Amino acid sequence: MNAEASCAPLHLEATPGRLDAVLAALTGRSRSQVSSWIAGGFVQVGQEVSFKASLRLRGGEALSVQVPPPPDAAVEAEAVPLDVLFEDDHLIAVNKPPGMITHPAPGVRSGTLVNALLGRMGSLPEQSDFDGEGGYRPGIVHRLDKDTSGVIVVAKTVEAHARLAAAFKDRDTRKTYLAIAAGSWKAGGAVKVDAPVGRHPVQRQRMTVGGANAREAQTLFTPLAAHPDGHGRTLALVRAQPRTGRTHQIRVHLAHLGSPVLGDTVYGRASEAMTRQALHAQFLELPHPVTGQTLHLHAPVPDDVLSAWVALGGALPDHLEVPG
């Protein structure tokens, strides 16, 4: 059940019929509204979250609905310093720090990248999208997890947003991340993971290989350096190049390999060496939305990742800041 909603859940007893139709009748809301609740993971049938609006109910099932709060597009501009990598009249590229959420969402109205960008520029193209998990995301084309640092691009006009969104959708972009991962690695031995990613069937905040509404997901992993961790395993600095852009894709694929990201408490475990997951969006190449010329964006690896790797006994490769 979605933990971001603020209202107490509704507990209902199902009547026979489709899940969306039954909920609409029981709550007095429209079919489209309750369908958005279902798609957002706010509806539980028995002990499991259901993402299927067409699920047939026999009657008598226990339904639990965590009604999300209404959207609120009134987001305050905030004077938050930003590490700007590139900016013109059409877009801005920022080196997002760890701990910063990309855009406001239910329960999070301040301290986000959008708040900071509004403080810098005054306005962004409206892209209000509340579907139970979307939130208010003007100008946002792609996202980084809260505790993932690195390159993120935001559109400054409606036209730029449409063209940048198309570039990501058509896979005309090239993304390169750096992670510290445990597992069985040999430097230079690239591994390609082709495994669909979907919502965890019970823990809605998690993704998993397979899962509900799973979608194609491909990532190429190339270890740049590796060394024994002293416990029969190997730690590696891993370059990750996702071909697709699914939620938590790199973290899920590394966990699927048995090599979770260092410090990832969702898909792995906490680490004394890192206070957050050791994942950084280091390079991004994409066509400029107006000129079509390729932008080469680079956010240097942050000190906490470098310090953790050295503290764990690793040596930094000479080509660390060179795109693969």
C-alpha positions as CSV (number, residue, x, y, z in Angstrom):
1,M,0.0,0.0,0.0
2,N,1.3,3.5,-0.9
3,A,3.0,5.0,2.2
4,E,2.9,8.5,0.7
5,A,-0.8,9.1,1.1
6,S,-1.9,11.0,4.1
7,C,-5.5,9.9,4.7
8,A,-6.6,6.9,6.8
9,P,-7.4,4.0,4.5
10,L,-11.0,3.0,3.6
11,H,-11.9,-0.5,4.5
12,L,-14.7,-1.9,2.2
13,E,-16.4,-5.2,1.4
14,A,-16.5,-6.0,-2.3
15,T,-19.6,-6.6,-4.3
16,P,-19.4,-8.8,-7.4
17,G,-18.0,-7.1,-10.5
18,R,-14.9,-5.4,-11.9
19,L,-12.6,-3.9,-9.3
20,D,-12.8,-0.4,-10.8
21,A,-16.6,-0.5,-11.2
22,V,-17.0,-1.9,-7.6
23,L,-14.8,0.8,-6.1
24,A,-16.5,3.6,-8.0
25,A,-19.9,2.4,-6.7
26,L,-18.7,2.0,-3.1
27,T,-16.8,5.3,-2.9
28,G,-19.0,7.5,-5.2
29,R,-15.9,8.4,-7.2
30,S,-15.6,8.2,-11.0
31,R,-14.2,5.1,-12.8
32,S,-11.3,7.1,-14.1
33,Q,-10.4,8.3,-10.6
34,V,-10.5,4.9,-9.0
35,S,-8.6,3.5,-12.0
36,S,-5.8,6.0,-11.2
37,W,-5.8,4.8,-7.6
38,I,-5.4,1.2,-8.8
39,A,-2.6,2.1,-11.2
40,G,-0.8,4.0,-8.5
41,G,-0.9,1.1,-6.0
42,F,-3.3,2.6,-3.6
43,V,-5.8,-0.4,-3.6
44,Q,-5.4,-3.6,-1.8
45,V,-7.5,-6.7,-2.3
46,G,-7.2,-9.0,0.6
47,Q,-3.5,-9.0,1.5
48,E,-2.1,-8.0,-1.9
49,V,-1.9,-4.7,-3.8
50,S,-3.8,-4.9,-7.0
51,F,-2.8,-3.0,-10.1
52,K,-5.5,-4.5,-12.4
53,A,-8.7,-2.4,-12.8
54,S,-10.4,-5.2,-14.6
55,L,-9.9,-7.7,-11.8
56,R,-13.1,-9.7,-11.3
57,L,-14.4,-9.8,-7.8
58,R,-16.8,-12.5,-6.6
59,G,-18.1,-10.4,-3.7
60,G,-17.1,-10.4,0.0
61,E,-13.4,-9.7,-0.6
62,A,-11.8,-7.2,1.8
63,L,-10.8,-4.0,0.0
64,S,-8.5,-1.4,1.4
65,V,-8.1,1.9,-0.3
66,Q,-5.5,4.5,0.7
67,V,-7.1,7.6,-0.9
68,P,-4.3,9.9,-2.1
69,P,-4.5,13.6,-1.3
70,P,-5.6,15.9,-4.1
71,P,-2.9,17.4,-6.3
72,D,-1.6,20.8,-5.3
73,A,0.4,22.6,-8.0
74,A,1.2,25.5,-5.6
75,V,4.9,24.8,-5.3
76,E,7.0,27.5,-3.6
77,A,10.2,28.9,-5.2
78,E,13.2,28.4,-2.9
79,A,16.6,29.9,-2.9
80,V,18.7,26.7,-3.0
81,P,22.2,26.7,-4.6
82,L,22.5,24.5,-7.7
83,D,25.6,23.1,-9.4
84,V,24.7,24.0,-13.0
85,L,26.5,22.0,-15.7
86,F,24.9,23.6,-18.7
87,E,22.2,26.2,-19.3
88,D,20.6,28.1,-22.2
89,D,17.2,29.4,-23.1
90,H,15.8,25.9,-23.7
91,L,17.2,23.6,-20.9
92,I,19.2,23.4,-17.8
93,A,21.5,20.6,-16.7
94,V,22.3,20.2,-13.0
95,N,24.5,18.0,-10.9
96,K,21.9,16.9,-8.4
97,P,23.2,16.3,-4.9
98,P,22.3,13.2,-2.9
99,G,19.3,13.7,-0.6
100,M,17.4,15.9,-3.0
101,I,14.1,14.7,-4.4
102,T,13.6,15.6,-8.1
103,H,10.1,17.0,-7.9
104,P,7.3,17.6,-5.3
105,A,5.0,14.6,-4.6
106,P,2.4,13.8,-2.0
107,G,3.8,14.7,1.4
108,V,6.9,16.4,-0.1
109,R,6.4,20.1,-1.0
110,S,9.8,21.7,-0.4
111,G,13.5,21.1,-0.8
112,T,13.1,19.5,-4.2
113,L,15.0,20.2,-7.4
114,V,11.8,21.8,-8.8
115,N,11.6,24.2,-5.8
116,A,15.3,25.1,-6.4
117,L,14.8,25.7,-10.1
118,L,11.7,27.8,-9.6
119,G,13.8,29.9,-7.2
120,R,16.5,30.3,-9.9
121,M,14.3,30.9,-12.9
122,G,10.8,31.9,-11.6
123,S,8.9,29.5,-13.8
124,L,9.0,26.2,-15.6
125,P,6.7,24.7,-18.3
126,E,3.7,23.2,-16.6
127,Q,3.6,19.4,-16.6
128,S,1.2,18.7,-13.7
129,D,0.8,15.0,-13.5
130,F,-0.8,13.5,-10.5
131,D,-1.7,9.8,-10.9
132,G,-1.0,8.5,-7.4
133,E,2.7,8.6,-7.9
134,G,3.5,11.3,-10.4
135,G,3.3,14.4,-8.3
136,Y,3.9,17.9,-9.7
137,R,6.8,17.9,-12.1
138,P,7.1,21.0,-14.3
139,G,9.9,20.7,-16.9
140,I,11.0,17.3,-15.6
141,V,12.0,14.9,-18.4
142,H,13.7,12.2,-16.4
143,R,14.3,11.5,-12.7
144,L,17.1,10.5,-10.3
145,D,16.3,8.7,-7.0
146,K,16.6,10.9,-3.9
147,D,19.9,9.4,-2.9
148,T,21.4,9.1,-6.4
149,S,23.6,12.1,-7.4
150,G,24.6,13.4,-10.8
151,V,23.4,14.7,-14.1
152,I,19.8,15.6,-14.6
153,V,18.3,17.7,-17.4
154,V,15.2,19.9,-17.1
155,A,13.3,21.6,-19.9
156,K,12.7,25.4,-19.8
157,T,10.0,25.5,-22.5
158,V,7.1,23.3,-23.5
159,E,8.7,22.7,-26.9
160,A,12.0,21.6,-25.3
161,H,10.1,19.3,-22.9
162,A,8.4,17.6,-25.8
163,R,11.6,17.1,-27.8
164,L,13.7,16.0,-24.8
165,A,10.9,13.5,-23.7
166,A,10.9,12.1,-27.2
167,A,14.7,11.7,-27.2
168,F,14.5,9.7,-23.9
169,K,11.6,7.6,-25.2
170,D,13.3,6.9,-28.5
171,R,16.5,6.0,-26.8
172,D,18.5,8.8,-28.4
173,T,20.2,9.4,-25.2
174,R,23.2,7.7,-23.6
175,K,23.4,7.5,-19.8
176,T,26.4,6.4,-17.8
177,Y,26.4,5.8,-14.0
178,L,29.1,4.8,-11.6
179,A,28.3,2.5,-8.7
180,I,30.2,0.6,-6.0
181,A,28.8,-2.9,-5.9
182,A,29.6,-6.1,-4.1
183,G,29.5,-9.6,-5.7
184,S,31.7,-11.6,-8.1
185,W,33.4,-9.1,-10.4
186,K,36.5,-9.2,-12.6
187,A,37.8,-5.9,-13.9
188,G,37.0,-5.5,-17.6
189,G,34.4,-8.3,-17.7
190,A,31.3,-6.6,-19.0
191,V,27.9,-8.1,-18.1
192,K,24.6,-7.3,-19.9
193,V,21.4,-7.8,-18.0
194,D,18.2,-8.0,-20.0
195,A,15.5,-8.6,-17.4
196,P,12.1,-6.8,-17.2
197,V,11.4,-4.6,-14.2
198,G,8.0,-4.1,-12.5
199,R,6.4,-3.2,-9.2
200,H,6.9,-5.6,-6.3
201,P,3.5,-7.3,-5.9
202,V,3.3,-6.5,-2.2
203,Q,5.9,-3.8,-1.3
204,R,4.8,-1.0,-3.6
205,Q,7.8,1.2,-3.0
206,R,10.1,-1.5,-4.3
207,M,10.7,-2.7,-7.9
208,T,11.7,-6.2,-8.8
209,V,12.7,-8.3,-11.8
210,G,9.3,-9.4,-13.1
211,G,6.7,-8.0,-10.8
212,A,3.5,-6.2,-11.7
213,N,3.3,-4.5,-15.1
214,A,6.9,-5.4,-15.8
215,R,8.5,-3.6,-18.7
216,E,11.6,-4.3,-20.8
217,A,14.8,-3.3,-19.1
218,Q,18.4,-3.6,-20.3
219,T,21.7,-2.5,-18.5
220,L,25.3,-3.0,-19.5
221,F,27.7,-3.2,-16.5
222,T,31.4,-2.8,-16.9
223,P,33.7,-3.1,-13.8
224,L,36.5,-0.5,-13.9
225,A,38.3,-1.8,-10.8
226,A,37.8,-4.6,-8.3
227,H,39.4,-6.0,-5.2
228,P,38.5,-8.6,-2.5
229,D,36.5,-7.3,0.4
230,G,38.1,-9.7,2.9
231,H,35.0,-11.7,3.3
232,G,35.2,-14.0,0.3
233,R,33.5,-11.5,-2.1
234,T,34.6,-8.7,-4.4
235,L,33.9,-5.0,-4.4
236,A,33.9,-3.2,-7.7
237,L,33.7,0.2,-9.2
238,V,31.1,-0.5,-11.8
239,R,30.1,1.6,-14.9
240,A,26.4,1.1,-15.6
241,Q,24.9,2.0,-18.9
242,P,21.1,1.6,-18.9
243,R,19.5,1.2,-22.3
244,T,16.1,1.7,-20.9
245,G,14.9,4.0,-18.1
246,R,12.8,2.0,-15.6
247,T,12.4,3.0,-12.0
248,H,15.3,1.9,-9.8
249,Q,16.6,-0.1,-12.9
250,I,20.3,-0.1,-12.1
251,R,19.7,-0.9,-8.4
252,V,17.3,-3.7,-9.2
253,H,19.6,-5.2,-11.9
254,L,22.6,-5.2,-9.6
255,A,20.6,-6.8,-6.8
256,H,19.4,-9.4,-9.4
257,L,23.0,-10.2,-10.1
258,G,23.6,-10.7,-6.3
259,S,25.7,-7.5,-6.3
260,P,23.6,-4.7,-4.7
261,V,24.8,-1.1,-4.7
262,L,26.9,-0.3,-1.6
263,G,24.7,1.4,1.0
264,D,21.4,0.6,-0.8
265,T,19.1,-0.2,2.2
266,V,16.2,-1.0,-0.1
267,Y,17.8,-3.7,-2.4
268,G,20.9,-4.4,-0.3
269,R,22.0,-3.3,3.2
270,A,23.4,-0.3,5.0
271,S,27.2,0.3,4.9
272,E,29.5,2.0,7.4
273,A,31.4,3.4,4.4
274,M,28.4,5.2,2.8
275,T,25.5,7.0,4.3
276,R,23.5,6.6,1.1
277,Q,23.6,4.3,-2.0
278,A,26.9,4.6,-3.9
279,L,25.3,5.5,-7.2
280,H,26.1,8.5,-9.4
281,A,24.8,9.6,-12.8
282,Q,28.2,10.6,-14.2
283,F,27.6,11.2,-17.9
284,L,24.7,12.0,-20.1
285,E,24.7,12.5,-23.9
286,L,21.6,13.7,-25.7
287,P,20.6,15.8,-28.7
288,H,19.9,19.5,-28.0
289,P,16.1,20.0,-28.4
290,V,16.5,22.9,-30.8
291,T,19.9,22.6,-32.5
292,G,20.1,18.9,-32.6
293,Q,23.8,19.0,-31.6
294,T,24.9,16.4,-29.1
295,L,25.3,17.7,-25.6
296,H,28.1,15.9,-23.6
297,L,27.2,16.5,-19.9
298,H,29.5,15.4,-17.1
299,A,29.1,15.4,-13.3
300,P,32.4,14.4,-11.6
301,V,32.2,11.5,-9.1
302,P,31.4,13.0,-5.7
303,D,33.8,12.9,-2.8
304,D,31.7,10.5,-0.7
305,V,31.8,7.8,-3.4
306,L,35.5,8.3,-3.9
307,S,36.3,8.3,-0.2
308,A,34.2,5.2,0.4
309,W,36.0,3.3,-2.3
310,V,39.4,4.3,-1.0
311,A,38.4,3.5,2.6
312,L,37.4,0.0,1.5
313,G,40.8,-0.6,0.1
314,G,40.2,0.2,-3.5
315,A,42.5,2.1,-5.9
316,L,41.1,4.7,-8.2
317,P,41.5,3.9,-12.0
318,D,43.1,6.6,-14.1
319,H,40.2,6.6,-16.6
320,L,37.5,7.2,-14.0
321,E,36.3,10.5,-15.4
322,V,36.6,9.4,-19.1
323,P,33.3,8.3,-20.7
324,G,33.1,4.7,-21.9
